[in-house]
Every structure is written in C-alpha cells, then in structure tokens.
C-alpha cells in the first residue's frame, strides 16, 4: 500500500511563495469589503514542502485554521490593514496540493481571489488565476501586514518543523 503524501504549497518558509502570498500586493489599507507515514516535512521545490496526510500536527493546524475562520471575518470587518489570503486544497492530475489564494472579494459563502503560488501538480492552473473557493473548503487563512501575521496556522506548524535559525530569518511575528 502506498503511503499518502500531500504537497503543501509552503508559502511561509522556503521561497518566493511566502512573499507572493504574504507580500504580493501588500497594502497598508484594508481589503475593500466586497458586496508515507513520514512525520517531518521534506523539501520538494523552492516553495513547496510535503507532509504526510497522516501528519497529526499539520492536520491539527489545518483544523485550527478552518475553525478560526470567524476570526478572519472579524479582522476583515474591522478593516485590519494587510494582505488577506486563504489556503485550500487544489486537485489536478489526481494529486492534491494545499495552496494559497490572495483575496480580491467575497461571495455568498465563498472567497474570490488569485492563486498566490504556481501549482506543482499540473498545468491547468497557474499563479494569478482567478479562483472561487467555498468557505467550507478553506483550511487556513492569514492577514499579513509587514512582518505581522494573523492566522497562518499551517505556516506556524511548518516553522515549528524547521530549524529555529531558518524560521527566524523570515522575521515574522504571529499575532493572536
């Protein structure tokens, strides 16, 4: 039996993805309110880290990200300055990766935005593609303003899994 491994677009630690999703289009203005049984991650490419689907810590981080979506909505409603992103599963060619989307708007129970990273499992989608994601499918969220990040629970877990010196290089302060 094959060990299930899932690619997580790791916008937080090992490459340009972190800066695309968290710094791309960075603004000090709030978003306008729209009407293998492996337990440690392994590097795959510059901005991707793989985690086993059985990794309990990463699953807990995704659960926390999803369960705290009301906090994300509070921050948006309050006009918290920063770049707003959500992470969701994207499947193509029979493989699923977990990728960030920078928000451009909200729909009825959906988030609308642009893919903040280049997908690794195929060519159907590309960075910058417009996507609509059901809130039920969101696994994590972030609001980033400079070096301060609200949310980002999967990013926090990925930081915890890397050497402290490497994580410190990103100069990120996680809020709440």
C-alpha positions in Angstrom: 0.0 0.0 0.0 1.3 3.4 -0.9 2.0 6.0 1.8 -0.2 9.0 1.2 1.8 12.2 0.9 0.3 15.6 0.2 2.1 18.6 -1.2 1.6 21.7 0.7 2.5 24.9 -1.0 4.6 26.3 1.7 4.3 30.0 1.3 5.9 30.6 4.6 9.3 29.2 4.7 11.3 28.2 1.7 10.9 30.5 -1.2 9.1 33.1 -3.1 5.7 31.7 -2.4 5.7 33.2 1.1 6.4 36.6 -0.3 3.8 36.2 -3.1 1.0 35.2 -0.8 2.0 37.4 2.1 3.7 40.3 0.4 2.4 40.3 -3.1 0.2 43.4 -3.5 0.9 44.3 0.1 -1.1 47.1 1.3 -1.5 49.1 4.4 -5.1 49.6 3.5 -7.8 47.1 4.5 -9.3 45.0 1.7 -12.4 46.6 0.4 -15.4 44.9 1.7 -17.0 43.2 -1.3 -20.9 43.4 -1.9 4.2 8.0 3.6 3.8 7.9 7.2 6.5 10.5 7.3 6.1 12.9 10.1 8.6 15.6 9.2 8.3 17.7 6.1 10.7 17.3 3.3 11.6 19.9 0.8 10.3 19.4 -2.7 10.9 22.7 -4.6 11.7 26.2 -3.6 8.3 27.0 -2.3 6.8 23.6 -1.5 7.1 21.2 1.4 5.5 17.8 1.5 3.7 16.5 4.6 2.1 13.1 5.0 -1.6 13.1 5.1 -1.1 11.3 8.4 0.9 14.1 10.0 -1.2 14.9 13.1 0.4 18.3 13.8 -0.3 19.6 10.3 -3.9 18.2 10.3 -4.4 19.9 13.7 -3.1 23.2 12.2 -5.5 22.9 9.2 -8.4 22.2 11.6 -7.5 25.2 13.7 -7.3 27.4 10.6 -10.7 26.3 9.4 -12.3 26.5 12.9 -11.0 30.1 13.4 -12.5 31.5 10.1 -14.9 33.6 12.2 -11.8 35.5 13.5 -10.7 36.1 9.9 -14.1 37.5 9.1 -13.8 39.8 12.2 -10.4 41.1 11.0 -11.9 41.8 7.6 -14.9 43.5 9.0 -12.7 45.6 11.3 -10.7 46.8 8.2 -7.4 45.3 9.6 -4.7 46.5 7.2 -2.8 43.8 5.2 -3.0 41.2 2.6 -5.7 38.6 3.0 -5.1 35.0 1.9 -6.8 31.6 2.3 -5.4 28.1 1.8 -7.4 25.4 0.2 -6.9 22.0 -1.5 -6.4 22.2 -5.2 -6.6 18.9 -7.1 -5.3 18.3 -10.6 -3.9 15.2 -12.3 -5.1 13.1 -9.4 -2.9 14.9 -6.9 -3.9 17.4 -4.3 -1.8 20.3 -3.1 -2.7 22.9 -0.5 -2.2 26.3 -1.9 -2.8 29.9 -1.0 -5.1 32.4 -2.8 -4.9 36.1 -2.3 -8.4 37.5 -1.8 -10.0 40.0 -4.1 -13.5 39.7 -2.8 -16.2 37.7 -1.0 -19.3 35.9 -2.3 -22.1 34.2 -0.6 -20.2 31.5 1.4 -17.2 31.8 -0.9 -13.8 33.6 -1.2 -12.7 35.0 -4.5 -9.1 35.7 -5.4 -6.0 34.9 -7.3 -3.7 31.9 -6.9 -0.7 33.2 -4.9 1.7 30.4 -6.0 2.5 28.3 -9.0 0.8 24.9 -8.6 3.1 21.9 -8.8 0.7 19.1 -9.8 -0.1 20.2 -13.3 -0.6 23.0 -15.8 -4.4 23.5 -15.7 -3.9 26.3 -13.1 -1.2 29.0 -12.8 -0.2 31.7 -10.3 -2.6 34.6 -10.7 -5.5 32.6 -12.0 -8.9 33.8 -10.6 -10.5 31.2 -8.3 -13.6 30.9 -6.2 -13.3 28.7 -3.1 -16.1 27.6 -0.9 -15.6 28.7 2.7 -16.2 25.0 3.7 -13.0 24.1 1.7 -10.7 26.7 3.4 -8.0 25.1 5.6 -6.2 28.1 6.8 -6.2 31.9 6.5 -3.8 34.8 7.0 -3.7 38.5 7.2 -0.2 39.9 6.7 0.9 43.4 7.2 4.7 43.8 7.1 6.2 41.2 9.5 3.0 40.7 11.4 0.7 37.7 10.6 -2.7 36.9 12.0 -3.8 33.3 11.4 -1.4 31.2 9.3 -1.7 28.1 11.5 -0.2 25.8 8.9 2.7 28.2 8.4 3.2 28.2 12.2 3.5 24.4 12.1 5.9 24.5 9.2 8.0 27.0 11.1 8.0 24.7 14.1 9.2 21.8 12.0 12.3 23.7 10.6 15.5 24.7 12.4 14.9 27.8 14.6 17.6 29.8 12.8 15.9 29.2 9.4 12.5 30.3 10.7 14.0 33.4 12.4 15.3 34.6 9.0 11.7 35.4 7.9 11.2 37.9 10.7 7.5 37.0 11.2 5.6 37.8 14.3 2.4 35.8 14.7 -0.5 37.7 16.3 -3.3 36.2 18.3 
